[in-house]
């Protein structure tokens, strides 16, 4: 039992029943006493007992729960207004919780990885049926870790691939060191890039330009036919 259910090592298992298709483990606390979570006072005076049902991890793909008999003790601290408290079991119970810590960690990891709807569908197949809204509430309740101190901060040298296009409209004497020379058609913002190459740079494509212009053909940068009017 301790090998398969290590979180039940601090309680006594009385029976294991099957309700429908789901196994239920009936257990009880047998410790000598309890410790008040508010003031830390130990007590052995039992006030009463009650049943605490906890959702546990799946057993062979089936949703399982634990029916735990918990004792309530008197707190002998004079300054406290609340005179009773319920005992807690390490690794099994959390104050006001309805799930074991193992199930809580599983749900939080699925919620962070998949979110609400997708996480709800996956966790149902894992034997822990939970709605997507519950997973989203778990994400909102998580504490945001504090940012770590930055020990090393690196900066890359600006290059032609990382600089924005507007950089090449700057004067050459104001450009960062190492920036390649700007293209001849974009030396300044006042001289925009032409839409077509000059005729003398298009080779033999313009040998019959007059004939093609009469046919209503427009030439592009690659000296090929772009469109017809």
C-alpha positions in Angstrom: 0.0 0.0 0.0 2.8 2.4 0.8 4.5 1.7 -2.5 1.3 2.4 -4.6 -0.1 5.2 -2.4 2.8 6.9 -0.6 0.6 9.8 0.4 -1.5 7.4 2.6 1.4 6.4 4.8 0.4 8.7 7.6 -3.2 7.4 7.8 -4.8 4.0 8.4 -6.7 2.5 5.5 -9.8 0.7 6.7 -11.4 -0.4 3.4 -11.4 0.0 -0.3 -14.8 0.0 -2.0 -16.0 0.5 -5.5 -18.9 2.9 -6.1 -20.1 2.4 -9.7 -16.8 2.4 -11.6 -14.8 4.6 -9.2 -12.8 3.2 -6.3 -13.1 4.9 -2.9 -10.6 4.5 -0.1 -11.8 4.8 3.4 -9.1 5.9 5.8 -8.7 7.6 9.2 -6.1 9.7 11.1 -4.4 7.9 14.0 -1.9 10.4 15.1 -1.4 11.3 18.8 -2.8 14.8 18.4 -2.9 17.9 16.3 -1.2 21.2 15.9 -3.3 24.4 15.7 -2.4 26.1 12.3 -3.0 29.6 13.7 -0.9 29.6 16.9 1.1 26.3 16.7 -0.3 25.0 20.0 -0.4 21.2 20.3 -3.6 19.5 21.5 -4.9 16.0 22.2 -8.4 16.9 23.4 -10.7 15.7 20.7 -13.8 17.8 20.0 -15.4 15.6 17.4 -14.9 13.8 14.1 -16.2 14.2 10.6 -15.8 12.9 7.1 -13.6 14.7 4.5 -13.9 13.6 0.9 -10.8 14.3 -1.2 -10.4 13.8 -5.0 -7.3 11.7 -5.7 -5.3 10.7 -8.7 -6.9 8.1 -11.1 -6.5 4.4 -10.4 -6.2 2.4 -13.7 -7.8 5.3 -15.5 -10.7 5.5 -13.1 -11.5 8.6 -11.0 -10.7 7.8 -7.3 -11.4 9.6 -4.1 -10.5 9.3 -0.4 -13.1 9.3 2.4 -11.0 10.5 5.3 -12.2 10.5 9.0 -10.7 13.7 10.5 -10.6 14.7 14.1 -11.3 18.2 15.4 -9.3 19.3 18.5 -9.7 21.9 21.1 -7.2 24.8 21.1 -6.1 25.7 24.6 -4.7 29.1 23.6 -6.5 31.8 25.6 -6.0 34.6 23.1 -7.7 32.8 20.3 -11.4 33.4 19.6 -11.7 30.2 17.5 -11.4 27.3 20.0 -11.3 24.3 17.7 -9.3 23.2 14.6 -9.2 20.2 12.3 -6.1 18.1 12.0 -4.1 18.1 8.8 -2.1 15.2 7.2 1.1 16.0 5.4 1.0 15.3 1.7 -2.7 14.4 1.8 -4.8 17.4 3.0 -4.8 21.1 2.6 -6.9 23.5 4.6 -10.3 24.0 2.9 -9.2 21.8 0.0 -11.2 19.1 -1.8 -8.3 17.6 -3.7 -5.0 16.0 -2.7 -1.8 18.0 -3.4 -0.9 15.4 -6.2 -4.2 16.1 -8.0 -3.8 19.9 -7.5 -0.3 19.9 -9.1 -1.5 17.8 -12.0 -4.4 20.1 -12.7 -2.1 23.2 -12.5 0.4 21.8 -15.0 -2.3 20.8 -17.5 -3.9 24.2 -17.1 -0.7 26.1 -17.7 0.2 23.9 -20.7 -3.2 23.7 -22.5 -5.4 26.3 -21.0 -9.1 25.8 -20.2 -11.0 23.9 -22.9 -8.2 21.7 -24.2 -7.0 21.1 -20.7 -10.5 20.1 -19.6 -10.8 17.5 -22.4 -7.4 16.0 -21.7 -7.8 15.8 -17.9 -11.2 14.0 -18.3 -9.4 11.2 -20.1 -6.8 11.1 -17.3 -9.5 10.1 -14.8 -9.8 13.5 -13.1 -12.9 15.2 -14.6 -12.6 19.0 -14.3 -14.2 21.8 -16.3 -12.2 24.3 -18.3 -13.5 27.1 -16.2 -12.0 25.5 -13.1 -8.6 25.2 -14.8 -8.7 28.9 -15.7 -9.5 29.8 -12.1 -6.5 27.8 -11.0 -4.2 29.8 -13.3 -5.5 33.1 -11.9 -4.9 31.9 -8.3 -1.2 30.9 -9.0 1.4 33.2 -7.6 3.5 34.9 -10.2 7.2 34.1 -9.5 9.4 37.1 -8.8 11.7 38.1 -11.6 15.3 37.0 -11.2 18.1 39.5 -11.1 19.8 40.0 -14.5 23.5 39.0 -14.2 24.5 39.4 -17.8 22.9 41.6 -20.5 24.0 41.2 -24.1 23.3 43.4 -27.1 23.8 42.5 -30.7 25.5 44.7 -33.2 23.0 46.2 -35.7 23.3 44.9 -39.2 21.4 45.2 -42.4 19.1 42.4 -41.5 18.1 43.8 -38.1 17.8 47.6 -38.9 14.4 48.9 -40.0 14.0 49.9 -43.7 13.8 53.6 -42.7 17.4 53.5 -41.5 18.7 53.4 -45.1 17.1 56.8 -45.8 19.5 58.4 -43.3 22.6 60.3 -44.4 25.6 58.0 -44.7 27.6 59.9 -42.0 24.8 59.3 -39.5 24.5 55.5 -40.0 25.8 53.1 -37.3 29.2 51.7 -37.8 29.3 48.6 -39.8 26.1 49.4 -41.8 26.5 48.5 -45.5 26.3 51.4 -48.0 22.8 52.3 -49.0 21.5 51.4 -52.5 21.7 54.1 -55.1 18.0 54.5 -55.4 17.4 55.0 -51.6 20.0 57.4 -50.5 17.4 59.8 -49.0 13.7 60.0 -48.4 13.4 62.6 -51.2 14.6 60.1 -53.9 12.3 57.1 -53.7 13.0 53.9 -55.4 11.8 53.9 -59.0 9.1 51.6 -60.1 10.9 50.5 -63.3 14.5 49.9 -64.2 16.1 52.4 -66.7 16.1 51.3 -70.3 19.8 51.1 -70.6 19.9 48.5 -67.7 17.4 46.1 -69.2 19.7 44.7 -71.9 18.1 43.5 -75.1 14.6 43.5 -73.7 14.0 47.0 -75.0 15.3 46.4 -78.6 11.7 46.2 -79.8 10.3 48.5 -77.2 8.5 50.8 -79.7 6.7 47.8 -81.2 5.7 46.5 -77.8 4.5 49.9 -76.6 2.2 50.1 -79.6 0.7 46.8 -78.4 0.1 48.3 -74.9 2.6 46.3 -73.0 4.2 47.6 -69.7 7.6 46.3 -68.5 8.6 45.7 -64.9 11.8 45.5 -63.0 12.8 42.1 -64.5 12.2 43.4 -68.0 9.3 41.0 -68.5 5.7 41.6 -69.2 3.8 42.7 -66.1 0.4 43.7 -67.4 -1.4 44.8 -70.5 -3.4 47.9 -70.7 
